[in-house]
Structure formats: structure tokens, C-alpha cells
Amino acid sequence: DENEERPPIDFTRSNIGVNTYDVEDERKDYLAGKPYIVRAMSARLSRCCIWYPKLGDTPNAEKFFLAELLKGTIPVSAPHWMREELKSQWSSNMDMFLHHTIKLVIRAQNLVKGYNIPRVIVSIRDLVRTVKLLLWFLTNAMPIRIDSVGKVLQYRNIFLPEWQDSTIFDGISCHMHQALIMAIATAYWFRLPSEGHIAAGGRIEYAYRNQFAIDLADEWLKLSGNIEERDGFMVEFTSVVESSLDHVWKYSIIEKGLAPTRTLKENYYCMLVAIINKIPLLITGPPGCGKTLSLVLACRNLTGPTSSSSVPFQHIAKAHKFPYQCSSESTSVELSIQFKRALTQQQQQDSYERERGKHICVVSIDEAGLPPERRQALKALHDWLENAKVSCVMMSNVVLDAAKTSRSLQVLQTQANAEDLRALCRGLLTDSDYQGDRLTDMRLEGLCEAFQTLRQVIDNDNWFHQRDFVFFCRMLRKIITQSGQSIPGLFNAPWLLMSLRRNFQTLNPNDFSKLARHFLTHTQLEAPVADIQAQVVETLRESLNDRVDDAEASAAHCRYIAIIDPTDSEVTIELLFEMKFLERSHTKIIAISEFPEDGTATQISAVLGRIKFAIETGMTLLLSNSSSVESALYDVINRHHEYSVNSSGIREAWANISLGSFSRFVKVHPEFRLILHIPIAKLPSTPLPLLNRLEKYSLSINDALQSRIQQVIQEAPLCLRTLRTTKQNILFFKALFDGVSDFVQQCGGPASFYGFSVSETIAALVLRAVDDGCLDLMANREDFLIRPSILAANDFLELDSEGNT
């Protein structure tokens, strides 16, 4: 309503003159939406619009701005830790270095601008961030060797290459240009898609990062005038980035079982740089690319002067994490509360002179893409990101709008490429000293190819992701280890199928055989047709009985469970108890109604209290219709535990329950299990970040019936022991099924029964007829003995030549 009185500040338009893009499906893609999310301006205010030109619209404006910024930022004298022979070269090389810096940074700015990638928009903020990073790379170094009394023997910046080897630079020039390359890479290069990407609204197959290095080398050719140096610079750029990532990784404490993929090292590197420099960071990528894991690793290494970290990290400030778990119900108020808490803690730490500069408070915002953009719940971030007094890291499956990405460093990951997938597979299935084996290498290569081409067999856009492949490899490694296999990574068909059933169950169990054949073909293995079935019931029972040792929780071989219910009547929950998957006395069921009065803060708090009790006492927690609290359990589900030792010397695991601005640590009992019940009708609205963190099983009454029939055949009760052959048992159960179907038809068909389901009701009646209670009742009555002569008549059944129904 144009006549409605509103504060004018709500209607500032930040997307004037900016191209917009069609909104894509955020569940399928991470490059989606319009660049800025703002409300429309009223007609009255549109007449008061003031148009500000972009800095890049004025010729050489960015160049002049950058030159003045560098002049007032980069010091004239060399840092104290530098060797004397290099200090003397600092001043003499500075003018030429600044000239190179201006040319290369402006070129990088224009390159990213010219690529026109959705929501990757450069501005003056990128120039400021690049100079800030350049200053830090140039002048900062950490002790890497100290003597017994704490005297520093050697300094080095572990965020630059370990060795200053270069084909085109030498002396202090090598250090300066390595710092420049990493500043450009961190500010510009990492924000380009890591590989070609198939978007929901179209294809993005351009190799931006490779082209960026080529184009930047062309700019270096203009500076040097030497064609050989152009090629050398292109190699130098990628080599410096790779070496810097490896150098940081070398000095980090990394848990056993984590594969050092390029994607994880990029995320981890940028996470450390952003936290230390208090520059906001947004990591965007598909599920399972290591976003949350990189934050966990960063916080575990940024522990200050403790024995748990390496020498360089002992001289870097300690990180204090303030987590915020986003959900579709997140609000700007909750975000502001968490930032204010972090700021208060930061100010308290800095108020003590001895502690000043030794602590960094970090607000971590996980799954930042979950709040609907139209609600603008993340708009509260703008001021906090602009004036970063505390560190902030955001992790999302979708790129946020340009108002946020322009205020932060950005890392844009895609699905793992073939090389990264191989490194992941080898790292998870073999040892670090693995020397290679022809047969093993062939099968590992087959696993990677099968996963990359899985879309050709199964439509898995929102069902299978890289995280499923990671846990598939971990499970396979566990099976290989338990078998005593002497060759690391070498597996056979039964082990492959066991791991596939745990991590790649299809939504329709009948499709599993196609998936299994796909993996078997690529790994050049064979299995009987009977062995490549989904076996949902047996696999689910195995999963529920599986356990994870606390010592390996962060690299666990299994996950908690999601049960997909094909009905809308929660039949699967009852099946879990009827089939003795769960014990009622040891299971806490939490179902939250959708009535408004049950969604109040008081009610949600009470529910979280019950969840906390189940986690601490080691019960099985069964959640149904629990979307309002599911986001609170991401840290529990991730199993990225913190550990402490109690007074009895027992190691205890702790996880964070975070809902909005509420955050509490809870002790995780080793026997705790989590089952999430999801009706199939609600599957499309289930958050993808939650779904891919769980083992997924679709359990129906038909699955339960087939399992029960097999059990009765193997352990026949007294009334069925007259059925001595498999053929007779098949005939009996087929006759029972047909009899129930005939009863339905005699009563007027399915329309005569309220709530009748063609796929479930008859199977449910037959399942009820063969449960333990009914069979025990029949066993006590002679007239219930089944006589094979009755089954000999084939008037109700047709058999093939082999006697199968």
C-alpha cells in the first residue's frame, strides 16, 4: 500500500543497475536467486532516489583508490622476524612490488566482474580485503622452532609456501609475490566455482579457476614483457596456492581417518585466514564437501598456547566458537543476540592487558541457506559483517544474496572432481603409506567412476551426495579391517554390497538392484542375482545394532537413521516395535503437533529437555513430525564431539544443542541412537542438509511381511510344520494373501473400507494373521493344522516349471 506510513530506511534499493537472474530451485543448486533481496520501493520514495555511480564506472578510479590504500597500509620497513639479508632488500623492491600489486589486483577484480557469475559480485570491499590480507601475508610469521626454554629459533609464515623456490622471483621478491598471489587467491580465486557445474536452471561448465590463472598470467606478460615468464607465472600461481595449503595442513593436528582432499584443505585454509583476520567468510558448496568439518578442524587447532596444538598454532590467538544453527524459522533477533554475546566476550577478553589479542570470538552460522530469503531473516548480518569486531563464518548449500557475499570472503565449491574423489577414496580406504596395488587401484577407480555416473542409473539429485560416498568408504574400510584382509583397500562383492545397503539404499527398494549392478560393473565384480537385493529389514536391524567407539566418533563408519514411511498413518513407527527393532522401555518417542500452542518457546524448551535426557541416558530417540527442533541436533548428528575427562578418569563426549540463540552442551551417552521418522509426503520439504547426514531406509508393510514370512519358514511353528518344502510354504502364503484379497472383493471391494490402501492394507492383514500371537493360538488347536493335500490343488495359483509362484 503506497499510502502506508513506513520508515524510509526500509526502502533503500541496493540493486539499482544490477542485472538479475531467474530464481532457481535452491534444493537442486547453489547458484540461485536474484543478486540482492530487497523489498520494492514505494512510488513516493522512488522520486527521492539518489544515484551513486559505481567505483568502476569512472576510468582508473579503482586504480587510484588502490594505490592510495596501499601507500597508507604497506609498511616501508621490513618486519622484525625477517633475516637481515632480506631486510636490506625490502625498501629497494617496494616500489616495483606495489606497481605489480596494483596491476594484478585490478586485473583480478575485472576478471571476476567480467565472468558474470550469479551472486559473485565484486566491489570496493574486495580491494580493501585484498590489501588487508596482503599486509598480513607480508608481515606476519609464526615461530616454527623453539628451544627448551621457549626461545624462538626460526620464524616462518605457515600460510605461505614452505620453501621459497621460484623460477621467476628471487630473494625478498619471492616472499612478496607469494604473499600477493595468496592475497589474490583468497580474495578472488577461491570465490570462483571449483569445477564445472550443472545448475538447476542451466549449465555452468566453464573452468573459471583455470582461466583466471591464464588471464592473470597475460597481465604478468604485460609487466615483464617476457613470454617465458608468462608461462612461469601461470605455473607459479597454482604452485604457490597448492604449496600454501599443504604447508598449513602439515602443521595442523588432523584426526586419523580424514582424507586430505583439495576441497577440505581449501575450506580449512580460508577458515583459518578469515578467523585470524576477523574477515567474514562464506563457504558455499554441496552437502558433504567439508564445510562444517573445516570449522571443527580450525577451532581444534586454534587453541592458543596449549600442548594440544603445534608450535606455530600455539602463537596464534585462541578461537571461542558461538554457534548459530539456521532453520526455516530463524529470525534476525536470534542472530543479533548471538553476535552480541560474542562481542561481549571479545570485549571482556580484550579488557585484560595480558590477554589482549590472544582470543578471537567466532560466530559460526551453519546452513545459512535454510531461512527463506523472502523473510530476510539474515538481514541482521549486514551491520555485523560490515564492522567485523568478531569473526564470522557462514556455511551454506546455496549462495546468499550479494549484500552478504560482497561483505565477506567467499569460497565456492562444487561436487568433487575425479581427482579429488580419488584422493578421498584412497584416503578413506587405504593407509597413508599405501604403495599401490594394481587390483586395488582398479577397484578404487571403479568406485569413483560408479559414484560419478550414478545419475545415469538412479535419479539422485536430492537423495545421494558426497557425504553418502564418504560413509560408504568408511563402512567398507571397517568391513575390510574386521575381515583381516592383508591388502588395504581390497574388497570383494559381498563386502561392497554390505556397504552399499547401508549407505545407498534407494527410495524405492526395487531400484537397489540397478544401483548394485552399476557398482559391481565398474569394479569388475560379480554377485548372484539373489544377493543384490535391498534387504531393507536385515540391513536396518544391523544398522540399529551398530555402535561407534568414542575414540573414532568424528570419523565414524556409520550414521544415525532416517526411516521413510510410505504411509501417512505412521505405520512404520509401530512396525519398529512389532518387529522388535526397538524396545518400548528403552525408546523415547517425541512427536510435536502442528497446533500453534505446541510451538511456543515454552513447549519447544520442554521438548529439548526430553531430547537432552534421552541423549544423556543412552536411550533410542525416535523423532516424528519434529521439524521445529531438528535443526538443534545437527552437532549431535555430525558427531563432531568435544571431549573431557571426569573425576573418575572416564572420557566423556559432549555435543552442542543449538536452536536459534539457545545453545547448550549435552553429554552424549555411548549407547545413544537417533531415528528420524519422515512420512514420504513430507520428504520434499525435509531440509537436504539434514537428510544427507543420515542413513536412509524406506520401510513398508510389504517389507515387514516378506521378512516375517522368511522367519516363519525358517522357524516354523507347530501348526505349519506339516509344510515340509519351500514350495508348500510359498503356496500357503500365496493362498493366504489371495484369500484376504477375495474377502475384500466379496465385501464390495476397496471402496467399502474406509482408509483402504491397495499397497498396504492387505499386506497388513496378512502380517497380522502370521504374527506370533495368532500362530501360537493356532498351534493349540488341531483343526488349524495346515495339510499339504489342501495346497496340492492349483485352482487358486499358477506355478512355473520350477515351482515358483
MOBELQUI-V273649 format. One record per helix or strand of 3 or more residues. SS is the DSSP state (hx for helix, st for strand). FROM is the first residue (numbers start at 1). LEN is the number of residues. If there is no record, write none. Layout:
ss & from & len
SS & FROM & LEN
SS & FROM & LEN
This chain:
ss & from & len
hx & 8 & 4
hx & 43 & 4
hx & 55 & 3
hx & 61 & 11
hx & 84 & 32
hx & 124 & 16
st & 142 & 5
st & 152 & 5
hx & 171 & 17
hx & 189 & 3
hx & 208 & 17
hx & 227 & 24
hx & 262 & 16
st & 281 & 4
hx & 291 & 11
hx & 311 & 4
st & 318 & 8
hx & 332 & 20
hx & 353 & 3
st & 359 & 8
hx & 373 & 3
hx & 377 & 10
st & 391 & 6
hx & 402 & 4
st & 409 & 4
hx & 418 & 12
hx & 438 & 15
hx & 454 & 3
hx & 466 & 18
hx & 493 & 11
hx & 509 & 14
hx & 529 & 4
hx & 536 & 10
hx & 550 & 6
st & 561 & 5
hx & 571 & 8
hx & 584 & 3
st & 587 & 5
hx & 596 & 4
hx & 601 & 17
st & 620 & 5
hx & 627 & 12
st & 642 & 4
st & 651 & 9
st & 662 & 7
st & 673 & 7
hx & 680 & 6
hx & 688 & 4
st & 695 & 5
hx & 701 & 14
hx & 718 & 3
hx & 726 & 21
hx & 750 & 3
hx & 761 & 9
hx & 772 & 8
hx & 782 & 3
hx & 788 & 4
